[in-house]
Amino acid sequence: MKSPKILLTGAGGYVGSHVLQLFLEQDMPCVVLDDLSKGHRQALPSTIPFFEANIDNEKVLDELFESFTISGVLHFAGFIEVGESVNDPLKYYNNNVVSAIPLLEKCRTFQVPWIVFSSSAAVYGEPKTAPIREDAPHSPTNPYGMTKWIFEEMLRTYETLHGVRSISLRYFNAAGAYPK
Ligand SMILES: NC(=O)c1ccc[n+]([C@@H]2O[C@H](COP(=O)([O-])OP(=O)(O)OC[C@H]3O[C@@H](n4cnc5c(N)ncnc54)[C@H](O)[C@@H]3O)[C@@H](O)[C@H]2O)c1
């Protein structure tokens, strides 16, 4: 029987590598997928299975999903620079939306029960009130925020049509560092 593991995409990056540390402290079995376009190999302990590839790489996705029973996905992989997204919007639509479709499809095919998506407060644009309520209107003011909103909507569709449950965390400027 294949061992169940939680898949962390983008765990070579800032937020994902911190979550990975916390998971390892709790002995949560994990596997990581990251193309290291922005992440760091040294953030990934050699004890965990690591697939160095883009989240749209069908061959690697097949190998990963066939090797392990994926019991859930924490999806951190994505480009995150607002200014760059304004200068080069297609780079962001491609990486944050288009590239994520093969990953989503694999979740459907392999009946992954849930996905936690690293969305962003950028989906709200310029909020009219603070603190921002969860149900405040969506009005992204840049392509980065738009890619997050689009992917949230795609996740809602996959939940409704295919039963892949999801939650989108709209956090804002994560800060701090793991003591180690
Ligand atoms: N840092 C924040 O304050 C913040 C706030 C809100 C939301 N987020 C979201 O959280 C996630 C992680 O942010 P971060 O600050 O850790 O960014 P980061 O750039 O440090 O990490 C992103 C990781 O994803 C990988 N990656 C990017 N595109 C990929 C792809 N197509 N295939 C495989 N790997 C890919 C990179 O190599 C990197 O390791 C992002 O989705 C970001 O939008 C971050």
PDBQT file of the ligand as one rigid body, heavy atoms in Angstrom, charges set to zero:
ROOT
HETATM    1  N1  LIG A 201       4.812  36.212   1.163  1.00  0.00    +0.000 N 
HETATM    2  C1  LIG A 201       3.634  36.796   1.417  1.00  0.00    +0.000 C 
HETATM    3  O1  LIG A 201       3.535  37.769   2.173  1.00  0.00    +0.000 OA
HETATM    4  C2  LIG A 201       2.382  36.284   0.750  1.00  0.00    +0.000 A 
HETATM    5  C3  LIG A 201       1.164  36.908   1.028  1.00  0.00    +0.000 A 
HETATM    6  C4  LIG A 201       0.000  36.399   0.452  1.00  0.00    +0.000 A 
HETATM    7  C5  LIG A 201       0.053  35.318  -0.389  1.00  0.00    +0.000 A 
HETATM    8  N2  LIG A 201       1.253  34.734  -0.662  1.00  0.00    +0.000 N 
HETATM    9  C6  LIG A 201       1.265  33.592  -1.567  1.00  0.00    +0.000 C 
HETATM   10  O2  LIG A 201       1.906  32.516  -0.908  1.00  0.00    +0.000 OA
HETATM   11  C7  LIG A 201       2.644  31.731  -1.843  1.00  0.00    +0.000 C 
HETATM   12  C8  LIG A 201       4.073  31.624  -1.385  1.00  0.00    +0.000 C 
HETATM   13  O3  LIG A 201       4.635  32.915  -1.269  1.00  0.00    +0.000 OA
HETATM   14  P1  LIG A 201       6.170  33.107  -0.876  1.00  0.00    +0.000 P 
HETATM   15  O4  LIG A 201       6.321  34.447  -0.278  1.00  0.00    +0.000 OA
HETATM   16  O5  LIG A 201       6.644  31.921  -0.124  1.00  0.00    +0.000 OA
HETATM   17  O6  LIG A 201       6.850  33.125  -2.333  1.00  0.00    +0.000 OA
HETATM   18  P2  LIG A 201       8.253  32.519  -2.794  1.00  0.00    +0.000 P 
HETATM   19  O7  LIG A 201       8.586  33.128  -4.110  1.00  0.00    +0.000 OA
HETATM   20  O8  LIG A 201       9.257  32.618  -1.703  1.00  0.00    +0.000 OA
HETATM   21  O9  LIG A 201       7.909  30.974  -2.987  1.00  0.00    +0.000 OA
HETATM   22  C9  LIG A 201       7.200  30.506  -4.104  1.00  0.00    +0.000 C 
HETATM   23  C10 LIG A 201       7.776  29.139  -4.455  1.00  0.00    +0.000 C 
HETATM   24  O10 LIG A 201       7.036  28.611  -5.558  1.00  0.00    +0.000 OA
HETATM   25  C11 LIG A 201       7.957  28.077  -6.531  1.00  0.00    +0.000 C 
HETATM   26  N3  LIG A 201       7.269  28.169  -7.825  1.00  0.00    +0.000 N 
HETATM   27  C12 LIG A 201       6.786  29.297  -8.428  1.00  0.00    +0.000 A 
HETATM   28  N4  LIG A 201       6.146  28.969  -9.556  1.00  0.00    +0.000 NA
HETATM   29  C13 LIG A 201       6.238  27.610  -9.684  1.00  0.00    +0.000 A 
HETATM   30  C14 LIG A 201       5.757  26.680 -10.636  1.00  0.00    +0.000 A 
HETATM   31  N5  LIG A 201       5.044  27.070 -11.717  1.00  0.00    +0.000 N 
HETATM   32  N6  LIG A 201       6.020  25.370 -10.449  1.00  0.00    +0.000 NA
HETATM   33  C15 LIG A 201       6.723  24.954  -9.360  1.00  0.00    +0.000 A 
HETATM   34  N7  LIG A 201       7.192  25.784  -8.416  1.00  0.00    +0.000 NA
HETATM   35  C16 LIG A 201       6.946  27.107  -8.584  1.00  0.00    +0.000 A 
HETATM   36  C17 LIG A 201       9.204  28.939  -6.418  1.00  0.00    +0.000 C 
HETATM   37  O11 LIG A 201      10.372  28.296  -6.893  1.00  0.00    +0.000 OA
HETATM   38  C18 LIG A 201       9.250  29.193  -4.900  1.00  0.00    +0.000 C 
HETATM   39  O12 LIG A 201       9.965  28.191  -4.209  1.00  0.00    +0.000 OA
HETATM   40  C19 LIG A 201       2.484  32.439  -3.204  1.00  0.00    +0.000 C 
HETATM   41  O13 LIG A 201       1.485  31.777  -3.938  1.00  0.00    +0.000 OA
HETATM   42  C20 LIG A 201       2.064  33.842  -2.833  1.00  0.00    +0.000 C 
HETATM   43  O14 LIG A 201       1.259  34.410  -3.842  1.00  0.00    +0.000 OA
HETATM   44  C21 LIG A 201       2.415  35.192  -0.114  1.00  0.00    +0.000 A 
ENDROOT
TORSDOF 0
